[in-house]
């Protein structure tokens, strides 16, 4: 898939708006809520090296996260070392793209990069920088 940063930002804004963009309802609010809710059954465990490979971004119960219909979802506060809010959701591409939506903070953040070997450190830093920049 090929896209632009602007397209990605519009998609994230659409999600933040719970299915509406530019005053047009494209998907119902309830559909977005369903997509961004955890759908993993209690007791779900990942095999292999998921936990060590993705660490704080692994959608595991140990990290206070689960998985919805297309996104990892933060389900609990206090378990994940990365800043965020319960209910934020994210997805990362294999080559480095990354985005998350935090409805509680009314924000989305996107990272467009092509550096698979460096993707995790940049994703961690971006989360730190984004939340440190919030001024109430």
Secondary structure, DSSP 8 states (H G I E B T S, - for coil): ----HHHHHHHHHHHHTTSEETTEE-S-HHHHHHHTS----TT----TTHHHHHGGGS--GGGTEEE-SSSEEE--SSS-SS---TT-EEEE-TTS-EEEEEGGGTEEEEE----GGGHHHHHHHHHHHHHHT---
